Amino acid sequence: MRPLIAVPARFSATTSALRYAAEVNARALIEAVWRAGGEPATIHPADPAAEDVAARLARFDGVLLPGGGDIAPRRYGVTDTHDSVYDVDDLQDAFDLEVARTAIASGLPLLAICRGLQIVNVALGGSLEQDMGGPERAHRHIVHPVAIRRGTLLEQATGTGKAEASCFHHQRVDRTGGGLAVTAHAADDTVEGLELPGAAGWFTAVQWHPEDTAHEDPAQQGLFDALVRAARDRIRS
């Protein structure tokens, strides 16, 4: 039996295969969960004020918070919005934030990727740097090494202290959320990994996109393997 992994959908204004706006997830992401032995299930981002997120997640064995557009700056207490902020969706923000809080509080295994890492950081009271400084500083369409802290769940999952990270982001962690520990850094000191020591369940987050190279890089696939393994262990416990 494959553990059931909830993956919140992303709103998309257009898709080539459909006539109207869609709810989507990256195929590479879904395939990485499948390779790991999980059953990925895209879930609809409904208003958490109207639909109980905890009740919806109760049927799942794990959660994957994927990448996506930017989070509204007001979610982390900033009133001015930088010109580079894009694809903000209040419903997406509200749902993802509640999914992050619920998964962490309930001990549901959680892997957070790119925007997902930022969502967890904001959900726990942290803030973001809205723009890293333009093309010469943003991590867009680049692969670079990240240093991973020893003894972390991230090191255990990837099996290495230094990974090659495929990145696409122009924002990064500013102030870390309550209880979060930094587990990886880029050479420019960008936070590339977060964990929550003492969390009720397995949780790790990365700022890069492991799904980009997971099909050929065991270290990147290891993150999805670890998520599904933790979900399977939860079923057995």
N, C-alpha and C positions, 0 to 999 in steps of 0.2 A: 504494500500500500504506500503510495507516494504521499508524503506530508503535504498538506494544502497550504500554499504560500500566498497570502493576500498582497496584491500589487496595486495600489491606488492608480486609477487611470489619470491621464493628462488630457486636458481639453485641447482640441486642435481645430482651428478655424477651417482648414481645408486638408483633404487627403486625396491622393490620386485615385484610389480605388473606390471611393464613396462620393456620392453627389452632394452631401451636406457636411456640416461640422461633425466632428467625431470625438470619441473618447479612445485614446490610444496608449500603447506602451511600446517601447523599442523592441524589435524582434530579437536583437542580440541579447537583451536583458532577459527576455522570456526563455530563450534557448539556453542561456547559462544556468538558469534555475532548473530547467528540464534535464540538462546534462548532469546536474548535481543529484538528480533523483527526486526532485520536488515536482509538485503539480501546481504551476503558476496560475493564479486566478485574478484577473483584472476586476477591480471593484469600483463601483460608481461613487464619485465624490459628492455625496448628499449633504445637505445642511446639517451639521451636528446638533444644532438647536432643535431640529425636528426629528431626527433619527438617531437613536442611541448608538454611538460608535462602539462602545464596549460590547453591547449585545451583538452587533454585526460581526465583530472580530472574534467572538467567542467560539465560532465554528472553525476557526483557522488554527494552524499549528505554528505559523511564523508570518512575519511581515517584511516586505521589502519596500522601502521608500525610495523611489527613483529620482532622477534628475528632472529638470523642467525650467520654467521661467522664474523670474525673480519674486521674492517675497515683498509685500508692501512694507515700506520702511516704518510705517506707523505701528506695525506689529512688534517692533523692537524700540519703540519710543522716539522715533525720529520724525519730525514734521516736514522737513524739506526733502524733496525727492530729486536725486541726481538725474540728469538728462539721459544717462545710459540705461536706466532701469527699464526693463521691458517685460511684456507678457504677464503683468500682474493680474491675478484673478482672486477676488476676495473669497469666493466659495472654495476654490482650490486651497488657498491658505488656511481657511478655517478648518477644513476637513483634514488636511495633512497634519496640522498642528495637533488636532485632537487624536489622530491616529498615533502620532509619536508619543504623546502623553499617556495614552491608554496602553500601548504596547509596553512601555517602560514600567508603568505602575503595576501591570498585571504579570510581568515576567515573560511576556510573549517574545520569543527570539526575534531580533530586529537587526536588519542590515540596512543602513542608510547611505545613499550614494549622491554626491554632488549637492543638488538642492536639498536632498534628503538630510545630509549632514547639517546644512544650514537651518533646516526646519527644526531638527532636534535641538540645535544650539539656541534658537529663538524660543522654542517651547519651554526650555529650562531657564529662561531669563537672560540669555546672551544677546549680543548684537552683531551686526555685520558691517563691514566696510563696503559701502555701496558701489564703489568703483575702484579698481586697483591701479588705474592711471593710464589707460589707453593701450594701444597695440604693443608698445614696448614693454609693458608690465603685466598685462592681462595674460592669463593662461588659456589661450584659445588655440585649438588645433595644434597642440604641442604634446610631445612625449618627453618627460624629464624624470630624473631620479628623485625618489623621496626616501628620506631616512626614517626608519621605523624603530620605535623604542622597544628595547628588549623586554621580555616578560609580559607583553600585552597580548590580548586576544587577536589583535591585528597581526602580530608576528607569528602567532600560532597558526592562524588561518593561511597566511601567505607563505609561511615557511622560510622567511628571509628577513634580514634587517635592512635591506635596501631593495626597493622595487622600482620598476619603470612604469610611470603613471601617465596614462592617456588623459589629457585634461581639456576641458572646454568650460571655462568660467571666467567672469570678470569681477566677481565679488568674492569675499573671503571672510572668515571669522575675525571679528574685532575683539569683543569681550566674550570670553567663554561663559556658557551657562553654568548654573549652580551644580557643583559636584562633578562636572566634566573634566576629564584629563586629556591633554594633548598626547597623541600616540605617534604622530608622524609630522615631519616638516619638509618643505621644499627648500632649496638653497637660498631663496629670497625670504625665508622665514614664514612663508604662508603655511597656515595650519592645514595639514593634509589628512589628519585622522583624529577622531575623538572616541573616547569610551567613558563609561560611567562606573568607576570602581564601586563594588558593593551593590550593583544593580541586581534586581530580583531574577533577571533572566539574561541570556546571552545577548550582547549588543555591541556592535562596532559600527563606525561610520568612516567613510573616506570621501575626500573632496574630489577625487578623480573618478573616471568612468572605467571600472574594471571590466565591464561587459565588452568594451571595444576590442580587447585583445585576449579575453578569457578562452577563446577557442584555440589559441596557440600558446598561451602563457599559463603554466600550472599555478603560478603564484596568484594570478588574477582569478582563475577559476576556483582557487582555494577558498576565496571569500564566499562564493555561492555554495560550495561544498560544506563549509562550516555552518552556514545558516541552515541548510537542510538537515545536517547532522544534529544540530541543536534542536530543531523542530522534531526530529525523529526521537531524540532522547526525551523530549517533553511528552510525547505520546506514550512512551514506555513507562514514564515515572508515575 
